[in-house]
Amino acid sequence: MKNNLMFELTQRGFINQCSNMNAVADLLDNGQIAVYLGSDPTADSLHVGHLVPVMMMRWLQKYGHKPLMLVGGATGRIGDPSGRDTGRPMMTEEVLAKNVAGLKKSYSKFLRFGDGESDALIVDNYDWMRGYSHLDFLAQYGLDFTIPRMLSMESVKKRLENGMTFLEFNYMTFQAVDFLTLYKEHNCVLQLCGADQWGNAIMGVELIRKKMGKEAYVLSTSLITDANGNKIGKSAGNAVWVNEDKTTPYEYYQYFRNTPDDLVEKFLKIFTEIPLDEIAKLSALQGAELNEAKKRLAFAATEIAHGRDAACEAEAAAAALFAGGADNSNAPSVEIDMSGDMKILDFLVAIKLFDSKSEARRNVEQGGIQIDGAKITDKEFVVAPKSEYMVQKGKKTFLRVVVK
């Protein structure tokens, strides 16, 4: 392929669908363009499931294009129906503000912000959507969306079976207006999105064509799933967060270190910037040697999200813990108030290793818990107070417990 960037994105497996591959390749090959990617502030951090289009945007910036990172202060008040069986809960203004700030922090880990020509820019759709009254919005855009076209979207079809509200039905019109607004204000001609956002993004392409008589384009990425094939996300309960106050760098490192064998090559291509020829060599490793590829993946992914120092600390902590070393200072830690003896089940719930005593009991009885290297199998075991413990769940989860 003539365009080095499109070749890189294709070879790394970023592209799931493109509204016009030849036109987008020409755009990327002929000077800088503005590209936008949005995320609603449903939490105060991005998670790994969000990162495929974010990493694609990182590559676009490396090649000189300008990222527009949209936080959905307006759309977050509605809730995207895509991929959901139920509506999203409404958030208070305080929660929305906190989540918007958290998203900005997450984005800054992967992209360069500033005043330069290709520096990323944060935009919030609440800045323009709050200026519309309901009557104004209908008058300006009501004739641009047809009910049959809106009903044809997969995200709508699924939610109609579960009582989709009029509030959610408006979501795609808001997202379309976002694309139109960014086209007008920043000459943004390309939107990145996850595969589940394709329909919403295409509505923006159609709106730009109707209002401006111009063409805009969409690139979608594949969704990342866990080992059970479930989409990684907050609502699925399996999120690995980007911000360190929600998932520590060590836990982030361990997530990638524990990548299933059949996903190592895919994750190396998407979540790291390791050259493709080197990834080919790492992916060819077999058996126990594949662990070296997983270590490279974990270090490189953690370095991008948290910096080299944090990646080195996580790598050292993992090596010490799994080798039975004494240095556990970089392991994830938690503080606990402990004035006297505690039963093991109460202790495990108190340090938030489990959500319930029944779950803790099952793991204890199955021999999955160790404290300071000793396996605990008695559900009546009593933990005597001391200054610090090293608790291990299974083979791969370590937690340093510090008594206040």
N, C-alpha and C positions, 0 to 999 in steps of 0.2 A: 504494500500500500504506500502511496506517495507521502501521505501525512504521517510523520513520526508519532505524533500524539495519538491519533486514531489507531495506529498500529499498536502502540503501547496499551491503550485502553482495551482493545480487542483481545490481544494476547493475554492480558491479565484477567480476562473474564468479567470485566465490569459491565459490559453492555448486554442488557436483556432485550431491549426493543428500542428502535429509533424511528421517529416519524418520517425522516427522509435522510438516509445514511449518506448519500452522495452530497446533498446540500450541506449537511453538517460538516462533513470532511472538508469541503471547499471553504466553509467559514473558518474552520480552525486552521486552515492552511494559508489564509490570506489576511493576516493582521489580527489585532486584538479584538475580542468580543467580550461583552458582559454576559455572565451566566448566573442564574439564580437557583438556589436550593432552599426550601422552606422546611421548618419543623414547628409544630405547635407546642406551646409551653405546658405540656401535660405533666412534666416533672422538672426538677431543677438541675438536670444533667442529661446529656445524651447517653445512650448505651450502645453496646457493640452492634446491636441490630440496626442502628442508624448510620453506621460508619461506612458502608459501601459507597453511597453517593458522596459522603464527606471526603473519603479518600480519593474518589474520582475528581472532586473539585480541587483537591490538593495537587493532583497531576495537572489539571488545567492551569492552575496558578503557576506551577513550575515552568510551564510553557508560555507564560506571559499573558494569560487571560485574566479577567477581573471577576472575582467571586462576589456575588451579592447574597449574603446569608440572611434569610428572612426568618424572624421569629414571629409566630402568629398570635400577636396580642388580640387580634379580632377573631380569627378563625378558632383560636383556643377557647373563645367564649361560646362557640357553637358545638364543636366536637365533630371530628371526621368520622363518617360511618364506615369507611373502607376497612374491610377485614374484620368487622365486629358484628356480634349478634345482639348487642344492647347499646343504648346510648351512653355517652360519657357523662360522668357527674359534673355538675356545674362547679366552678371554682370562684373563690372570693377574689377581690381585687388584690389583697395582700399576697395570696398564694400565686396569682398570676405574675405579679411583679417579681417575686422571689424566683419563680421558675424562668422568667425571661432573663434575669441576671445570670442564673445558672447555665442557661443555654449559651449565652455570650461567652462565659468562661470556657465551656466545652469547645466551642468553635475555635477559640484562640489557641488551643493546643495543637490544632492541625493546620491552621492557616495564618498567614502573615497579615496583620491589620496595620493600617497607617494611612498616610496621605499620598503614597506613591501611585503611579499609573496602574499597576497591577495589584495593589494592596486591596485586601478584602474590605467590604463595607457591610455593616449590620443595618438592616432595615426592619421595621415593624409595621405590619399591615394595619395596626390600630391607628397609626398616624394618619392614614387617608380614609379608612372605613368609618371612623367616628364622625367624619364630616357629613355623611349621608343621613338624611332622615329616611324612614321606610318609603315614604312617597317619592322622594328624590331618587332613591335607588331603583324602584320599579319603573319610574318614568325614563330613566337613563338606560336601563339594561333589560327591562322586562320583555321587550320584543326580540331580544337576541338569543333567548333560550326557549326551546320548545319542550313541552312536556314529554312527547314521545322520545326525543333524544335523551333527556335526563333519565327517563325510566329505563333506557337501554343499557345504562351503566351497571356493571356487575356489582359495584358497591351498593347501589340503590336496590337492585333486585334482591340481594341477600337480606338487607335490612327491612324491606317491605314485608317479608315473611314474619318479622318479629315486632312489627308496630313502629315503623320509622316515623319520627316526628317531623312536622313542618320545619322546625328549627334545623334539624340535620339535613333536610332536603335542600336547604339553601347553601350548604357548604360548598358545593362545586361552583356555584355562581360567585361566591366570595373569592375562591382560589383563582378563577378565571379573571376576575377583575384585578387581582394581584399581578398576574402576568401582564395584563394590559397596562397597568400603572407603571410597572417597571420598564416596560417597552417604551412608554412615553417619556419617562423621567431619566432613564439610564441607557436607552437604546439596547435593552436586554432582549436578545433574540433566541436564547436557549434556556430551557428549564431542565434541571436534573431532578429525578425522583425515583423512589422505590417502585418496584413492579406493581404494588397495590395502589399506587397513586396515578397510574397511567390515564385512566378515564378523566379524572379531575384536571390533569395537566393538558390533555387534548382539548378540553373545553376552553382553556385559555388560548390555545392556538387558533381555534375557530372564532373566538371573540375578537382577537387581534385582526384576523382576516376580515371580519364583518365591519369593524369600526375603523380600521386603518387602511384596509386594502393591501396589507403587507403580510409576509410569511414569517412565522416563528416556528421553533422546533422543540422537540422533547427527546431526551435520552433517559431511559429507565434502566435501573440496575436490578439484579436478582436479589431476592430476599435471603437473608442468612437464617438457617434453622439450627436447632440444637441436635443432639445425638438421636432424639426421638422424632425428629422431623417437624418439631414445633417452631413457629416463628419466635425469634428472640425478642422479647418486649417486656415492658413493665407489667402489663396486665396479665401476661402469661406466667409471671412469677419467676422467670429465669434470667432476668436482666443482669448484665455485667456492666456497671456504670463507668463512665469516663472520668468524672470528677472524683478526686481522691478522698473526699469526705464521705463518699457513698461506697466506693470500692477502692481499697488500698492498692498502691502500685504492686505490692506483692501478690494480692489476689488477682489483679489484672494479669500479671505475668503468669500465674498458675493457670488461669483460664486458657491461655494460648499454649502453655506447656502441656496441657492435657488434651489438646486437639486430637480427635479420632484420626487414626492412620489415613483413612481415605479422604480426609479433608485437609491434610497438611499442605499439599501443593496449592490447592485453591486459596487457603488462608495466607500462604507465603506471597502469592501474587497480589492479593487484595489488600492485606493489612500491613504490608511492608513495602519498602522501596528497594529491596535487594534486586540486583539485575536479573533479568530473565534467564540468562545462561547459567548463572549460579544457582537459581531456583531449580533449573532442570537437573543439575547435579545432586542437589539436596533431595529432591523428590525421588530420585532413582535409588536412594538408600533403602535397604531392606532390614527387617527384623530389628534387633536392638540398636543397630546403627541409625535407624530412623529417629531415635531419641535426640541425636545431635541436630537434626533438622528442626525438631520441635523446640529445642533450646534456642536455635537461631531465630526462629519465628517469634518465640516469647520475648526474647531480648529486643529484637527490632521493633515489634509492635509496641512494647512498653516504652522504648526510647522515644518513639514518635509522640505518644500520649503524655508521658510524664518526664521526659528528659533522660539524658544519659546517666546521671548520678543515681536517679531512682531505679533505672533498669539494672545498673551494676549492683545496687543494694539488694534488689529483689533476687537477682541471680545468685548472689553470695548467700542470702538467707536460704534459698531453696537448696543450694548445694550442701550447706551446713546441716539443715534439718533432715534431708533425705540420707545424708551420710552418717547421721547420728552425732553430728558435731555439737559442740557446746555453745556456739555463738547463735543465739536465737533473737538477738536484739532487733533484727529487721523483720521478724515475723509479725503478722497482724496481731494486734493486742487489744485488750478490753480491760476496763477497770471495774471492780466489783466491791461493794460494801459487804464485809464479812466479819461479824463480831464474834461468831462462834461456829460450832460444827454445822455442816449442811449436808443433807441427804443428796446423793449423787444426782437424782433426777431434778431436784430443785436447783442444784448448782448448774447443771447443763442448760436449763431454761434461763437462769439468771444471767449467764454469760452469752445468751442468745445464739447458742450453737444449734438449738432446736426451738421450734415454736410452741411445742406442747410436751407435757411429761409422757404422754403415750408414745410419741415419736422417740423421745429420749430413752424410754424403757426398752423399746424394740431394738435400738442400736446397742444398748448396753448388753442385753441378753444375747444378741448375736455376736458379741465380741468385737464390736466396732469402735470402742472407746479406750483410749489410753491416757493416763495422767502421769506425767514425769516418767514415761517409758513403761509403766506398769499397766497391763490390760485389766480393765474393770468389767466384770461380768455379773456381779451381784447388784440387783436393783436397790438393795437396802444399804449399799456401801455408804459410809460416812466420810466426807471430805473434811479433814481437820484444817483449821486456819493456819496459814503461813503467808509470807510476803508475795510469793509468786508461784505459778504453776505453768507447765507446758501441757496443753491438752491436745490430743490428736484424735481426729475422727476419720476412720478408714485409713487409707494409705497416703492420702494426698492433702488432707486439710489439717493445718496446725494453727493453734491459737494460744498466744501468750496471755495469761490471766494475771493481772496485777491487782493485789488487794490494797484498797485505800486505807 
